[in-house]
Amino acid sequence: MSDGGADVTFPIGYPRYTAPEVIITEPSRFIEHLGQTQSGTAVSQSGPKVDVWSLGMILLELYLGCQLWPSFTLPQIFAKVLFLAKHGDNEHPLDVIMKEHNAENKAKEMPGSIHTLIRLCLAVLPNKRPSPSELLKNGIFKENRDREEPYDEPIPLFSTKLRCEKLEIPEYDENSQIEEEDHLASRSIAEIYYLWCLAGGNLEGELKKKGLITTQPPICGMPDVNTVDNERYGLVRDYSFLLDDTTICISIEPLRKRLENIDAAAYYPLLEDEKNNSMHTSGSSNDLLEVVIREKDIEYQFHRIILYERLVKGYPYNRERIWKEARVDTPPLVRDLVWAALLGVEGDIQGRYDSIDKESPIPTDRQIEVDIPRCHQYDELLSSPEAHAKFKRILKAWVMSNPGLVYWQGLDSLCAPFLYLNFNNEALAFSCFSNFIPKYLNQFFLKDNSPVIQEYLAVFSHLIAFHDPELSSHMDSIGFIPELYSIPWFLTMFAHVFPLHKIFHLWDTLLLGNSSFPLCIGVAILQQLRDQLLMFGFNECILLFSDMPGIDIERCVRDSIRIFCNTPKSATFREHANPHKAVGGAKLSHYVTKPVSYYSTDYHDTPKTDLSREPLPLEELKSEVCPRISAEDLIELCELKGPSDSRSPAKKNKASRPKMLVVDVRSSEDFNRGHIPNSVNIPFNQAFSPEGDLVPCPAVTTLYGYRGRVIAIVASKGKNAPNFANQMVKLGFPKVCVMHGGIECLRPTGLLTVATPEL
């Protein structure tokens, strides 16, 4: 909090146990005077070495059985500590203190291990004083470990070590009575505090009751007059604003009462027991409530936290189940670990992070230092000096570990949610950040990223026209193109334009989606602002997005899922998207055998065939208004299936119309020689009147009957199909697309049919 004592003008510590360097005005010069350090060497006035001195003083008091210097005043105590430091090179502080307390005989009786430990702790020079990790290697700790239970270091979640290596099953005597266990007491302190707050607990209120927080503004506690001699007149100093180490015990009885109806078995569920309804909350009535309401329901959150705790401990084996439950919701308490699991983080993440050089100066240091203070500057945690230091280390680690990429503004905003959730685990924050970028922002941070961003924005424009042709036409007519407003959206995945609490809910869904899902979020945002955008001109639209209005994130999430599910997969094809990689790599292929979410499947996940989409030149892509779809998607949406074709997974339902209408814009002669079954023929050169309207005919009537469904324009290779589709958008037809590759790509499939000549 005080940057190792550097941010305050007074020593921090309990006087009797304070290390000499804390109260010495210039510790570096003092230690230099002893001939032990070089000039200019910085000495920390707070930290582990200072705490080691305090430990030695406390151990000495415990051994003596009395308080050190009990009758000394505060100045006398400080003088004594300075005396110990000044004469530390001649006589060890331990010997001085023993003499002063007439305990020389007791010193001779002191066990050797205790004597050595205290002597090490009370070394005057910090560089001669061991660190806590070095102290743990002392023999006294090994002796105690051997006598008691073996010391087990906690195994981190994302670790290569076996978490069940020392698992033991307790033995119970059949005749002994098992005492009723306090199940709540076995939960972690973080979980208890989270549930206590949901049960109505208010920490600030508790502190106010004890008088540790006052409602009086600080200015009202200032004295009336301060003289140059530091004499004060008027109000006395209000000590409630100074550090107070008072400990308050908070009762958790209200929490116990709220959870008293929960069965004990709910604390220890069996994941594989499908009959255990308490674990399977998805699909319950709670799912119909808003996420923000579910996050306030204490019993619902209790069951979800217990469930996720079990699932995350079984990661990566439970990866598929985590995805399934995350589609319902993610409790805020476990969001950090759930996000890491969704991003496929695993292995020795701490070792990888530690191996990256984060200290050496690099050319981007200056830009990083400029960006960090502006990132979520109104958030108390992320605007703190400690957060800024963590930001810099994580961003530098990313730059150093991606030599083919460069630092761009916006990376700090991308990093912010991961740092906030993993504030005390930089390695996990870095791993999540590193896995997030290639999935959603592949090649966005190249030195020359213009082609990548232009392709992304062109696909975004196509998606707007596909779902809202009226809005797309209006924005094009006033020149309000995506380049003017959406680059900060996608470059930061909306983290730059929304506050953190909205980002958390948005990314809970984003992380379940594929690399194209952010495009659907962008369309959902535009649709929320649709009425205003249709009324505004260019200048008003610029002002609207310069001060982003309040967006209903829950509605945005629902709309983006709907938009994604109503968009053919290949319509969002991008050349620069990250090619598909098996989830978790080959070693985990047996864990996940099928897509685990209805919007997690990407077009790039499927093997490439002759009917797949191919990249278009950027200029051609930008010149078109409507998206292109692959022949594969057309076959699936039209529910086509040839005599020997088993590629289409769609089940033919004779009672329902196809999901798509195919409009063939070739000439009648070409259409009769071979066309897609159930398609209609509207020759391009006869389709539109001089005013741009469709010329009435039976095929046009059929076309209007399919308005609102997907309409695919098919032609031979050339411009006729895109031009026809562009005109359809101007007429306000939604869900218009063009089949990529032209009718020629379907000839080898045997799906084309020949028109029956009229008798």
C-alpha positions in Angstrom: 0.0 0.0 0.0 2.9 2.4 0.7 5.3 1.1 -2.0 7.6 -0.4 0.6 7.4 2.7 2.8 8.5 5.1 0.0 5.1 6.8 -0.3 4.9 7.9 3.4 7.1 10.2 5.5 7.0 8.0 8.7 8.3 4.6 9.6 5.8 1.7 9.3 5.9 -1.0 12.0 5.4 -1.8 15.7 8.3 0.1 17.4 9.6 -2.8 19.6 9.9 -5.1 16.6 10.9 -2.6 13.9 14.1 -3.3 12.0 16.8 -0.6 12.1 16.7 0.3 8.5 13.0 1.3 8.8 13.7 4.2 11.3 17.1 5.3 10.0 16.6 8.4 7.9 19.1 7.3 5.2 19.6 3.6 5.6 21.7 3.3 2.4 24.3 5.8 3.7 24.2 4.3 7.2 25.0 0.8 5.8 27.6 2.3 3.5 29.2 3.8 6.6 29.6 0.2 8.0 31.4 -0.6 4.8 29.0 -3.2 3.6 27.3 -1.7 0.5 28.2 0.4 -2.4 27.1 4.1 -2.6 23.6 4.6 -4.0 22.3 1.1 -3.0 18.6 1.3 -2.2 17.4 -0.3 1.0 13.8 -1.2 1.4 12.0 0.2 4.4 9.4 -2.5 4.2 9.3 -6.1 3.0 10.3 -9.6 3.8 13.8 -8.8 5.3 12.2 -6.3 7.6 9.6 -8.9 8.7 12.4 -11.4 9.4 13.9 -9.0 12.0 10.5 -8.6 13.6 10.2 -12.4 13.7 13.5 -12.6 15.6 12.4 -10.0 18.2 9.1 -11.8 18.7 10.8 -15.2 19.1 13.3 -13.7 21.6 10.4 -12.3 23.7 8.7 -15.7 23.7 11.8 -17.4 24.9 12.5 -14.8 27.6 8.9 -14.8 28.7 8.6 -11.1 29.0 8.3 -8.0 26.9 11.5 -6.3 25.8 12.2 -2.9 27.4 8.7 -2.8 29.1 9.3 0.6 30.8 10.8 2.4 27.8 9.0 5.3 26.2 8.6 5.5 22.4 11.7 7.7 21.8 13.8 5.4 24.1 12.7 2.3 22.1 13.7 4.0 18.9 17.0 5.0 20.4 17.6 1.4 21.6 17.0 0.0 18.1 19.4 2.5 16.6 21.9 1.6 19.3 21.6 -2.1 18.3 22.2 -1.1 14.7 25.2 1.2 15.4 27.1 -1.4 17.5 25.9 -4.4 15.5 29.3 -4.9 13.9 31.0 -5.2 17.3 28.4 -7.1 19.3 25.4 -9.0 18.0 22.0 -7.6 19.0 21.0 -10.9 20.6 23.9 -10.7 23.0 23.2 -7.1 23.9 19.5 -7.7 24.6 20.3 -10.8 26.8 22.8 -8.7 28.9 20.3 -5.9 29.3 17.6 -8.3 30.6 20.0 -10.2 32.9 19.4 -13.4 30.9 23.0 -14.4 30.1 22.5 -17.8 32.0 19.3 -18.3 30.1 21.2 -17.6 26.9 23.5 -20.5 27.6 20.6 -22.8 28.1 19.0 -21.8 24.8 18.7 -24.7 22.4 21.2 -24.5 19.6 18.6 -24.4 16.8 16.6 -21.6 18.5 19.8 -19.7 19.2 20.9 -20.0 15.5 17.5 -19.0 14.2 17.2 -15.9 16.3 20.8 -14.9 15.6 20.1 -15.1 11.8 16.9 -13.1 12.1 18.6 -10.3 14.1 21.4 -9.6 11.6 21.8 -5.8 11.5 22.6 -5.6 7.8 19.7 -6.6 5.5 22.0 -8.3 3.0 23.3 -10.5 5.8 19.7 -11.3 7.0 18.1 -14.4 5.4 14.8 -14.1 3.5 11.8 -16.1 4.7 12.4 -18.8 2.0 16.0 -19.1 3.2 14.8 -19.4 6.8 12.5 -22.3 5.9 15.6 -24.3 5.0 16.8 -24.0 8.6 17.0 -27.3 10.4 14.5 -26.4 13.1 11.7 -26.4 10.6 12.7 -29.8 9.2 12.8 -31.2 12.7 9.2 -30.1 13.4 8.0 -31.3 10.0 9.4 -34.7 10.7 7.7 -34.9 14.1 4.4 -33.7 12.8 2.6 -34.2 9.5 4.6 -33.9 6.3 4.5 -30.4 4.9 2.5 -30.3 1.7 2.8 -27.3 -0.6 -0.5 -26.4 -2.2 -0.6 -27.6 -5.8 -1.8 -24.9 -8.2 -4.8 -25.6 -10.4 -3.0 -25.3 -13.7 -0.1 -27.6 -12.8 1.6 -30.6 -14.2 1.8 -32.3 -10.8 -0.7 -34.9 -9.8 -3.3 -33.5 -7.5 -4.3 -36.9 -6.2 -0.8 -38.1 -5.5 -1.1 -38.1 -1.6 -4.8 -38.7 -1.4 -5.8 -40.8 1.6 -9.1 -42.3 2.6 -9.9 -41.8 6.3 -10.7 -44.8 8.4 -13.7 -44.8 10.7 -14.5 -47.2 13.6 -17.9 -48.7 13.1 -18.7 -48.4 16.9 -17.6 -44.7 17.2 -20.0 -41.9 16.8 -19.3 -39.4 14.0 -19.7 -35.9 15.2 -21.8 -33.6 13.2 -19.5 -31.7 10.9 -19.6 -27.9 10.4 -19.8 -28.1 6.6 -19.7 -24.3 6.1 -16.5 -24.0 8.1 -14.8 -26.2 5.5 -15.4 -23.7 2.8 -12.7 -21.2 1.7 -12.7 -17.8 3.3 -13.3 -16.2 -0.2 -16.4 -18.3 -0.7 -17.6 -17.6 2.9 -17.2 -13.8 2.4 -18.9 -13.9 -1.0 -21.9 -15.8 0.3 -22.0 -13.6 3.5 -22.3 -10.5 1.3 -25.1 -12.1 -0.6 -26.8 -12.9 2.7 -26.9 -9.2 3.5 -23.5 -8.7 5.0 -22.0 -5.3 4.7 -18.3 -4.9 5.7 -18.4 -1.1 5.6 -21.5 -1.1 7.8 -19.7 -3.3 10.3 -16.8 -0.9 10.4 -19.0 2.1 10.9 -20.7 0.4 13.9 -17.3 0.0 15.5 -16.4 3.6 14.8 -13.6 2.7 12.4 -15.2 4.5 9.6 -16.7 8.0 10.2 -19.1 9.8 8.0 -17.4 13.2 8.7 -15.5 14.5 5.6 -11.7 14.7 6.2 -11.6 18.5 5.8 -13.8 18.9 8.9 -11.2 17.1 11.0 -8.4 19.5 10.2 -7.2 22.0 12.8 -8.2 25.7 12.5 -4.6 27.0 12.5 -1.2 25.4 11.9 1.9 27.4 12.7 5.3 27.1 11.0 6.5 25.4 14.2 3.8 22.7 13.7 1.7 24.0 16.6 -2.0 23.3 16.2 -4.9 25.4 17.4 -8.6 24.6 17.2 -9.8 21.1 16.4 -7.7 18.2 17.7 -6.5 15.6 15.2 -9.0 13.0 14.2 -7.2 9.8 14.7 -9.9 7.8 12.9 -8.2 8.6 9.7 -4.9 7.0 10.8 -4.0 3.3 10.6 -5.9 1.3 13.1 -5.0 -2.4 13.6 -8.2 -3.2 15.6 -9.6 -6.6 14.8 -13.3 -7.1 14.4 -15.0 -10.5 14.5 -17.9 -10.7 12.1 -20.7 -13.1 12.8 -21.7 -15.5 10.0 -24.9 -16.6 11.8 -27.1 -14.7 9.2 -25.4 -16.8 6.5 -25.9 -20.0 8.4 -29.6 -19.3 8.7 -29.9 -18.6 5.0 -28.3 -21.9 4.2 -29.8 -24.0 7.0 -32.3 -25.7 4.6 -29.5 -27.0 2.4 -28.8 -30.7 2.7 -25.3 -31.7 3.9 -24.9 -33.8 0.7 -25.0 -30.6 -1.3 -21.6 -29.7 0.1 -20.0 -32.9 -1.3 -21.8 -33.7 -4.6 -20.9 -36.5 -7.0 -20.5 -35.1 -10.5 -21.3 -38.4 -12.2 -24.5 -38.9 -10.2 -27.1 -37.7 -12.7 -29.8 -38.3 -10.1 -28.4 -35.5 -7.9 -30.7 -32.7 -8.9 -29.0 -30.2 -6.7 -26.0 -30.2 -9.0 -27.9 -29.8 -12.2 -29.3 -26.4 -11.9 -29.2 -25.7 -15.7 -32.7 -26.0 -17.1 -34.3 -24.9 -13.9 -36.7 -22.0 -13.4 -33.7 -19.9 -12.3 -32.4 -20.0 -15.9 -35.4 -17.8 -17.0 -34.2 -15.0 -14.7 -31.8 -12.3 -15.7 -28.1 -13.1 -14.9 -27.9 -10.1 -12.5 -30.8 -11.5 -10.5 -29.3 -15.0 -10.4 -26.1 -13.5 -9.1 -28.0 -12.1 -6.1 -29.7 -15.5 -5.2 -27.7 -16.9 -2.4 -28.9 -20.5 -2.6 -28.5 -20.6 -6.4 -25.0 -19.2 -6.2 -24.1 -21.7 -3.4 -25.0 -24.7 -5.7 -23.3 -23.1 -8.7 -20.1 -22.4 -6.8 -20.0 -26.0 -5.4 -20.6 -27.4 -8.8 -17.8 -25.3 -10.5 -15.4 -26.0 -7.7 -15.7 -29.7 -8.5 -15.6 -29.2 -12.2 -12.5 -27.0 -12.2 -10.6 -29.4 -9.9 -11.3 -32.1 -12.5 -10.1 -29.9 -15.4 -9.2 -30.7 -18.2 -11.1 -34.0 -17.9 -14.3 -32.0 -17.2 -13.7 -29.5 -19.9 -16.9 -30.4 -21.8 -19.0 -30.1 -18.7 -17.5 -26.7 -17.9 -18.5 -25.5 -21.3 -22.0 -26.8 -20.8 -22.5 -25.2 -17.5 -20.9 -21.9 -18.6 -23.7 -21.6 -21.2 -26.1 -21.2 -18.3 -24.0 -18.7 -16.4 -20.7 -18.2 -14.6 -20.7 -17.2 -10.9 -18.5 -14.1 -10.3 -16.5 -15.9 -7.6 -15.1 -18.5 -9.9 -15.1 -16.5 -13.1 -11.3 -16.3 -13.2 -10.8 -20.1 -13.3 -13.8 -20.8 -15.6 -12.5 -18.3 -18.1 -9.1 -20.0 -18.0 -10.7 -23.3 -18.6 -12.7 -22.0 -21.6 -9.5 -20.6 -23.1 -7.7 -23.9 -22.7 -5.1 -22.7 -20.2 -3.1 -25.6 -18.7 0.3 -26.8 -17.8 3.1 -25.0 -15.9 1.9 -21.5 -16.4 4.0 -20.1 -13.6 7.2 -21.6 -15.0 6.5 -20.2 -18.4 5.7 -16.7 -17.1 8.8 -16.7 -14.9 11.0 -17.6 -17.8 10.1 -14.5 -19.8 12.3 -11.4 -19.4 10.0 -8.7 -18.1 12.6 -6.3 -16.8 15.0 -5.5 -19.7 14.1 -2.2 -21.4 12.3 -2.5 -24.8 11.3 0.1 -27.3 7.6 -0.1 -26.4 8.2 0.7 -22.7 7.3 4.3 -23.2 4.0 3.7 -25.0 3.0 1.1 -22.4 3.7 3.6 -19.6 1.6 6.2 -21.3 -1.4 3.8 -22.0 -1.6 2.1 -18.6 -2.7 5.1 -16.5 -5.6 5.8 -18.9 -6.9 2.2 -18.8 -10.0 2.0 -16.5 -8.6 5.0 -14.6 -11.8 5.3 -12.5 -11.5 1.7 -11.2 -9.9 1.8 -7.7 -8.0 -1.5 -8.2 -6.8 -1.1 -11.8 -5.8 2.6 -11.2 -3.5 1.6 -8.2 0.3 1.8 -8.5 0.5 -2.0 -7.9 -1.9 -2.6 -10.8 0.1 -0.4 -13.1 3.2 -2.4 -12.3 1.4 -5.7 -13.0 0.0 -4.3 -16.2 3.4 -3.4 -17.4 4.9 -6.8 -16.6 2.1 -8.7 -18.3 2.2 -6.5 -21.4 6.0 -6.7 -21.7 5.8 -10.5 -21.2 3.4 -10.7 -24.1 5.6 -8.5 -26.4 8.6 -10.6 -25.5 6.9 -13.9 -26.1 5.4 -12.8 -29.5 8.4 -11.6 -31.5 6.3 -11.6 -34.8 3.8 -9.1 -33.3 4.1 -5.5 -32.0 2.4 -3.6 -29.2 -0.6 -1.6 -30.3 -2.8 0.7 -28.3 -5.8 -1.4 -27.1 -3.7 -4.3 -25.7 -4.0 -2.7 -22.2 -7.8 -2.7 -22.4 -7.7 -6.4 -23.5 -5.5 -7.2 -20.5 -7.6 -5.3 -18.0 -10.4 -7.9 -17.4 -7.9 -10.8 -16.9 -5.7 -8.7 -14.5 -8.7 -7.7 -12.5 -9.9 -11.3 -12.1 -6.4 -12.7 -11.4 -4.9 -9.8 -9.6 -2.8 -12.0 -7.3 -1.9 -14.5 -10.0 -0.1 -12.7 -12.8 0.9 -15.9 -14.5 -2.8 -17.0 -14.9 -3.7 -13.5 -16.1 -0.9 -13.6 -18.7 -1.9 -17.1 -19.9 -5.5 -16.1 -20.4 -4.5 -13.0 -22.2 -2.1 -14.9 -24.4 -4.7 -17.5 -25.3 -7.4 -14.9 -25.9 -5.6 -12.9 -28.6 -5.0 -15.6 -31.2 -8.6 -16.9 -30.9 -10.3 -13.6 -31.5 -7.7 -11.2 -32.8 -5.4 -13.4 -34.9 -2.8 -11.2 -36.7 -4.5 -8.0 -35.5 -1.2 -6.9 -33.9 1.1 -7.3 -36.9 3.2 -4.3 -37.7 1.1 -3.9 -40.9 -2.3 -5.0 -39.8 -4.3 -2.9 -42.3 -5.3 -5.9 -44.5 -6.5 -7.9 -41.5 -8.6 -5.1 -40.1 -10.0 -4.1 -43.5 -11.1 -7.7 -44.1 -12.7 -7.8 -40.6 -14.6 -4.6 -41.2 -15.7 -5.7 -44.6 -17.2 -8.9 -43.2 -18.8 -6.8 -40.5 -20.4 -4.5 -43.1 -21.8 -7.6 -44.9 -23.3 -8.9 -41.6 -25.0 -5.6 -41.0 -26.5 -5.7 -44.5 -27.5 -9.3 -44.0 -29.5 -8.7 -40.8 -30.6 -5.1 -41.2 -30.5 -3.9 -44.8 -32.4 -0.6 -44.0 -29.9 0.4 -41.4 -27.0 -0.7 -43.6 -28.3 1.4 -46.6 -28.9 4.5 -44.4 -25.4 4.4 -42.8 -23.8 3.9 -46.3 -25.8 6.9 -47.6 -24.5 9.3 -45.0 -21.0 7.9 -45.2 -20.9 6.5 -41.7 -18.8 3.5 -42.4 -17.5 0.9 -39.7 -14.0 2.3 -39.9 -15.2 5.4 -38.1 -16.7 3.8 -35.0 -16.0 0.0 -34.7 -12.2 -0.3 -34.7 -12.0 0.3 -31.0 -14.8 -2.2 -30.5 -13.0 -5.1 -32.2 -9.4 -4.2 -31.4 -10.3 -4.4 -27.7 -13.2 -6.8 -27.9 -15.4 -4.0 -26.4 -13.3 -3.6 -23.3 -12.5 0.0 -24.2 -16.1 1.1 -24.6 -17.8 -0.6 -21.7 -17.1 -0.6 -17.9 -15.7 -3.8 -16.3 -19.0 -5.1 -14.9 -20.5 -5.1 -18.4 -17.4 -6.6 -19.9 -17.6 -9.5 -17.5 -21.2 -10.4 -18.5 -20.4 -9.9 -22.2 -17.2 -12.0 -22.1 -19.0 -14.8 -20.2 -20.7 -15.4 -23.5 -18.0 -14.2 -25.9 -15.6 -16.8 -24.6 -18.1 -19.5 -25.5 -18.4 -18.2 -29.1 -16.0 -18.6 -31.9 -13.8 -16.0 -33.7 -16.8 -14.6 -35.6 -19.0 -14.1 -32.5 -17.7 -10.5 -31.9 -19.1 -9.5 -35.2 -22.5 -10.6 -34.0 -22.1 -8.5 -30.9 -21.3 -5.5 -33.0 -24.5 -6.0 -35.0 -26.5 -6.4 -31.8 -25.2 -3.1 -30.5 -26.2 -1.3 -33.7 -29.7 -2.8 -33.5 -30.1 -1.4 -29.9 -29.2 2.0 -31.3 -31.2 1.5 -34.5 -33.9 4.1 -34.0 -31.5 6.8 -33.2 -29.1 5.9 -36.1 -32.0 5.9 -38.6 -32.9 9.5 -37.5 -29.4 10.9 -37.3 -27.1 12.3 -39.9 -23.3 11.9 -40.1 -22.4 14.4 -37.4 -25.0 13.1 -34.9 -23.8 9.5 -35.4 -20.2 10.6 -34.7 -21.4 12.2 -31.5 -23.5 9.2 -30.5 -20.5 6.9 -30.6 -18.0 9.3 -29.1 -20.0 9.1 -25.9 -21.3 5.5 -26.0 -24.8 5.5 -24.6 -26.0 3.0 -22.1 -26.2 -0.4 -23.7 -28.3 -3.2 -22.1 -25.7 -5.9 -22.0 -28.2 -8.7 -21.2 -30.2 -7.8 -24.3 -27.0 -7.4 -26.3 -25.9 -11.0 -25.3 -29.3 -12.4 -26.2 -29.4 -10.6 -29.6 -25.9 -11.6 -30.5 -26.7 -15.3 -29.9 -29.8 -15.0 -32.0 -27.9 -13.2 -34.8 -25.1 -15.8 -34.7 -27.6 -18.7 -34.9 -29.4 -17.1 -37.9 -26.2 -16.5 -39.8 -24.8 -19.2 -42.1 -21.4 -20.2 -40.8 -19.5 -19.4 -43.9 -21.0 -15.9 -44.1 -18.3 -14.7 -41.6 -15.4 -16.5 -43.3 -12.1 -14.6 -43.0 -8.8 -15.4 -44.6 -6.9 -14.1 -41.5 -8.9 -16.0 -38.9 -6.9 -18.4 -36.7 -7.0 -21.8 -38.3 -8.7 -24.4 -36.2 -6.8 -26.3 -33.6 -8.1 -29.3 -31.7 -9.4 -28.3 -28.3 -6.6 -28.8 -25.8 -4.3 -30.4 -28.4 -4.0 -34.0 -29.4 -3.4 -35.3 -25.9 -6.9 -34.2 -24.9 -8.7 -35.3 -28.1 -10.5 -38.1 -26.2 -12.0 -35.5 -23.8 -13.9 -33.5 -26.4 -15.5 -35.4 -29.3 -18.1 -32.9 -30.5 -18.8 -29.2 -30.2 -19.9 -28.4 -26.7 -21.9 -25.2 -27.5 -24.3 -24.3 -30.2 -22.3 -21.2 -31.0 -18.8 -22.6 -30.4 -18.5 -24.2 -33.8 -16.5 -22.1 -36.3 -16.5 -22.5 -40.1 -12.8 -23.0 -39.8 -13.4 -26.0 -37.5 -14.6 -28.1 -40.5 -12.2 -29.8 -42.9 -11.8 -27.9 -46.2 -13.5 -29.4 -49.3 -14.1 -28.5 -52.9 -17.3 -26.8 -51.8 -15.7 -24.7 -49.1 -15.2 -20.9 -49.4 -12.1 -19.4 -50.8 -10.6 -16.0 -49.9 -11.5 -13.1 -52.1 -9.2 -10.2 -53.0 -9.7 -7.5 -50.5 -10.9 -4.9 -53.0 -13.5 -7.3 -54.4 -14.6 -8.2 -50.8 -15.0 -4.5 -50.0 -17.0 -3.8 -53.2 -19.7 -6.3 -52.3 -22.6 -5.4 -50.0 -23.8 -8.9 -49.1 -21.9 -11.8 -47.6 -21.0 -14.9 -49.5 -21.8 -18.4 -48.3 -20.2 -21.7 -49.3 -21.9 -24.4 -51.4 -21.8 -26.6 -48.3 -23.9 -24.2 -46.3 -26.4 -23.8 -49.2 -26.8 -27.6 -49.5 -27.4 -27.8 -45.7 -29.9 -24.9 -45.6 -31.8 -26.1 -48.6 -31.9 -29.6 -47.2 -30.5 -31.1 -50.4 -29.4 -34.6 -50.6 -28.3 -36.4 -53.7 -28.8 -40.1 -54.4 -25.4 -41.1 -53.0 -24.7 -37.9 -51.0 -24.6 -38.3 -47.2 -22.8 -35.1 -46.5 -25.8 -33.1 -45.4 -26.7 -33.7 -41.7 -30.1 -32.0 -42.1 -33.1 -34.3 -41.7 -35.6 -33.8 -44.5 -39.0 -32.7 -43.2 -41.5 -32.9 -45.9 -44.0 -30.8 -44.0 -41.7 -27.8 -43.7 -40.3 -25.4 -46.3 -36.5 -25.2 -46.8 -34.7 -22.7 -44.6 -33.5 -20.9 -47.7 -34.8 -19.8 -51.1 -32.3 -20.0 -54.0 -32.7 -17.3 -56.7 -31.0 -18.3 -59.9 -30.2 -15.1 -61.9 -28.9 -16.7 -65.0 -30.7 -16.7 -68.3 -33.7 -19.0 -68.7 -31.8 -21.2 -71.2 -28.9 -21.7 -68.7 -31.4 -22.3 -65.9 -33.2 -25.1 -67.9 -29.9 -26.9 -68.6 -29.3 -27.5 -64.9 -30.3 -25.8 -61.7 -30.6 -26.3 -57.9 -33.9 -28.1 -57.0 -36.7 -25.8 -55.8 -34.8 -22.7 -56.9 -36.6 -19.9 -58.8 -35.3 -18.2 -61.9 -35.2 -14.4 -62.2 -32.8 -13.5 -65.0 -30.6 -10.5 -64.0 -31.1 -8.5 -67.2 -34.9 -8.7 -66.8 -35.3 -8.5 -63.0 -35.4 -4.7 -62.3 -37.3 -1.8 -63.6 -35.5 1.5 -64.4 -36.5 2.7 -61.0 -34.8 -0.2 -59.4 -37.9 -2.2 -58.4 -38.4 -5.9 -59.0 -40.4 -6.6 -62.2 -43.5 -8.6 -61.1 -43.6 -12.3 -62.2 -44.4 -15.6 -60.5 -40.8 -16.0 -59.4 -40.8 -12.6 -57.8 -44.1 -13.4 -56.0 -42.3 -16.5 -54.5 -39.4 -14.4 -53.6 -41.6 -12.0 -51.6 -43.1 -15.0 -49.9 -39.7 -16.0 -48.5 -38.9 -12.5 -47.3 -37.3 -12.8 -43.8 -35.7 -16.2 -44.6 -32.3 -16.7 -46.1 -32.2 -15.8 -49.8 -29.2 -17.1 -51.7 -28.3 -15.6 -55.1 -26.8 -18.0 -57.6 -25.3 -17.3 -61.0 -22.3 -18.3 -63.1 -18.9 -16.9 -61.9 -19.0 -13.1 -62.4 -20.6 -10.0 -61.1 -24.3 -10.7 -61.8 -24.9 -12.4 -58.4 -23.3 -9.7 -56.2 -25.0 -6.9 -58.2 -28.4 -8.6 -57.9 -27.8 -9.1 -54.2 -26.8 -5.4 -53.8 -30.0 -4.3 -55.4 -32.0 -6.6 -53.1 -30.5 -4.9 -50.1 -31.5 -1.5 -51.4 -35.1 -2.8 -51.6 -34.9 -3.8 -48.0 -34.6 -7.6 -48.3 -32.9 -9.1 -45.2 -30.8 -12.2 -45.1 -29.6 -11.9 -48.7 -26.3 -13.7 -49.6 -24.4 -14.9 -52.6 -23.3 -18.5 -53.2 -19.5 -18.5 -53.5 -18.0 -20.3 -56.6 -21.1 -20.0 -58.8 -23.3 -22.8 -60.1 -20.3 -24.5 -61.6 -19.0 -25.8 -58.3 -22.2 -27.8 -57.8 -22.1 -29.7 -61.2 -19.8 -32.5 -59.9 -22.2 -33.1 -56.9 -25.1 -34.5 -59.0 -27.5 -32.2 -57.2 -28.5 -30.1 -60.2 -31.7 -31.0 -61.9 -32.9 -30.3 -65.5 -36.1 -28.5 -66.2 -39.0 -30.6 -67.5 -40.1 -29.3 -70.9 -43.7 -28.1 -71.1 -46.0 -30.2 -73.2 
